[in-house]
Amino acid sequence: MNISDYINVDLKPLHLESRIQDVKKAFKKDKHTHLPVISDNYWQGLLPNEDLTDFDETKTLADLAYLFEHFFVKSTTNWLDVMGAFVQNETDIMPVVNDQNYYMGYYALEDVLEVFYDTPFLKEPGNILVVSHNLKDYAMSQICQIVESNDAKLLGCFVTRHIDDRIEVTIKTSQSAINPMLQTFRRYGYEVESEHDEDKLRSNLKERSEYLKKYLNI
């Protein structure tokens, strides 16, 4: 996928010469967390949507340069890194700048999420399972091998949690009988964190637990 196709140019950027009065109007109109600031089409930074009530409305943005934030991405940045930049900076727009520091436009958060929603990981039917393993012996290649050895295709796999020496991985596979796969993961030392109706081991443990409770209550 080419995420640069999603670069927007419909948002009018602010200029260093923009008056505070006009900046207030711009935020009231667009209601974004930030607005880009340029000078002669060159990137200067982002002004966060803050309360500008106490500022002299006759002043310009050049007087507020100390408030600018300076995160951005390039048009060549991978879409997953773009999404990470959104999360890290808690913003709903992400400026796109080229190697000459020229402002090209911006990504909107909803567009980047749409790209993610359109990936096979979310769009294709299949099974999602969550497994965990100690970090020292964890290998992504082994996870792929386990999935494929059970006649399934891997649609996506990423680390969703890392606590101390243990790592948690979320996996999506093509439609397949999932119980044999779960048992294979367990044989390789993985803990299955997600619950599945087809998981015979969990079903058996649940039945035995319920039987034990009934026995203890006699």
N, C-alpha and C positions, 0 to 999 in steps of 0.2 A: 504494500500500500504506500501511496505517496501523500504523506500528511501535509506537504506544502500546498496541496490543492485546497486546503481549508484555511489558508491565510485570508483574513478579512481586511478590507480597506474602507469599510463604511463608517468607521468611527473617526470623527475629526479629532486629531491630536491637539493638545495644548501647545503653546509656544512660550518661550522664555519671556516674550514681550506681552503675553496675555495678562490682563488686569485681574486682580483677585475677584472683582465683581463678576467678570465673565466666567471665571473658574467655578464660582458658586453656581451659576446658571448651568454650566456644562454638567456638573455632578447631579444637579436636580433633574436634568433631562435624561441622562444616560444611566444613572444609578449603579455604576460599577464600583468595585472595591478600589480600583485605581484608574487613573487616566495617564496615557503616555504624554511625555513632553519632548518636543523637538526644537531644533534651531536650524533653519535652512535645510530641513529634511534630515538632519543628523540627530541621532538618538542622544537624549540628555538624561533621561531617567523616567521614573513613574511617580506621580503625586498620589499618595493615598487619600482616600475619601475621609478626611478629617473635618472637624468643626473649625471653620475658618472665620467664625464670627468676630473674633478678637483682632483680626488682621485688618489693616488699613486697606480699603477697597481700591484705593488709587495706586497701590503698589503693584508690582508685576511679579510673575513667577520667578524671575531672576533673583528676587529678594528672598524667596522661600526655597532656594536650591538645597539648603541643609535638610529639608524634609524629604527630598527625593529618595526613592528606593531604586536599586540598579540591577534587578534581575531581568533576564531575557533569555531567549533561545535563538538558535540559527535556523535557517530554512532547511538545513541538512540534519538537524537534530532528530534522532529517532523518536517516534511517537510515544514510546514508553517513557523515555527521558522527559519528554514534554509534559506528560501526565504527572511525573514525579515532581517537576518544577512547579506545577499548579499546587500540589499538595504541600510542598515544602514552604511555599510563599503565601499560602492561604489567599489566593486571588481568583478572580473569575475571568481575567484576561491575561494573556501572556504575549508580550511584545516580541516581534521577530525582527532581528537585526542582521545585516550581512557583514562580511569581513571588513568592510570600509566604514563600519559603524553607521550605515545608512538605515533608517527606519523603513521597513518593508510593509508593515501592517501588524496584525495580532491574531492569535488563536483565541477563540472563545471556548470556555470550559465545556459547554454543552456539545460543541462540535467534536472535541477530543474524546469525550465520553461516548459519543456516537460511533467514533472509529473503533473504540474498545468493544462496544456492544456488537459491532459487525464482524468481530473476529470469530473463527471457528470455536474458540474456547467457550463463548457464550451462545453463539448462534446455532451451532450444530447440535443435534440430539446426542445424548450420551450419558455416561455415569460420572459423577463427581465424588471423589473420595479424598479424605485427609489422612495422611500417615505421618508418624514422627519417628525419629531415629537419633541416636547419639551422633553428634557432629563429627567426631573423629572417623567413624566408619561409614559416613553418608556419601553416596555417589549418585549423581543424576543419571549417569549411564546405566547404573543398576536398576533404577526405577523404570527406565525405558525398556530394559531387557525383560523385567518382570511383566510389564504391560503387554509387550509383543509376544512373549512366550505363552500368553493366555489368549492368543488369537484376537487381540484388540489393537487398535491404533491409538497412539497418544495424540490428543488434540490440544493439550496445553499442560504446563507444569510450572509452578513457581513457588518460591519460599514465602510462606505467609506469617511465619513466626520464628524467632530465634531467641531462646531463653537459656542463658548459661551455656551448658555443653549439649543442649538438645535442640534439634531443628524440626520444624513442622512444614510439610509440603502439601499443597493442594494440587490434585491431579484430575484432569478430565480425559476420559477415554471414550472411544466409539462404543456403540451399543454392543454389549457382550455379557455372557454369564459372569456376574461379578464375584460370586462366592469363591470359585477356584482362585481368582486373582487375590482376594483378601487373604486366603490361606497361604498363598505363595509369599505375599508380603510378610506374613507372620513368621514363616519359616526362615526368612532372611533377617529376622530380628526387628522388623518394623512393628510399631504399635498402630493399630487402626483407630483413629480418633473419631471418625464419622460413623454414623449409625446407618445400617442398611437392612431392609426387610429380608434380603436374601442371605444375610450373614448367619450361617448355621451355628457357628461357635458362640456368638452372642445369644442366639435363641436358646441353645442348650444351657448356657450358663444362667440365663434368666429363668428357665424352667426349673433348674435345680435350686436356684435361690428361692423361688416361690415355694417349692416343695419343702425346703428346709424351714422356711418361716411357718408353714402350716404344721410341720412336725414339732417345732418348738412351742407352738401355741396350744398343743394338745394337753 
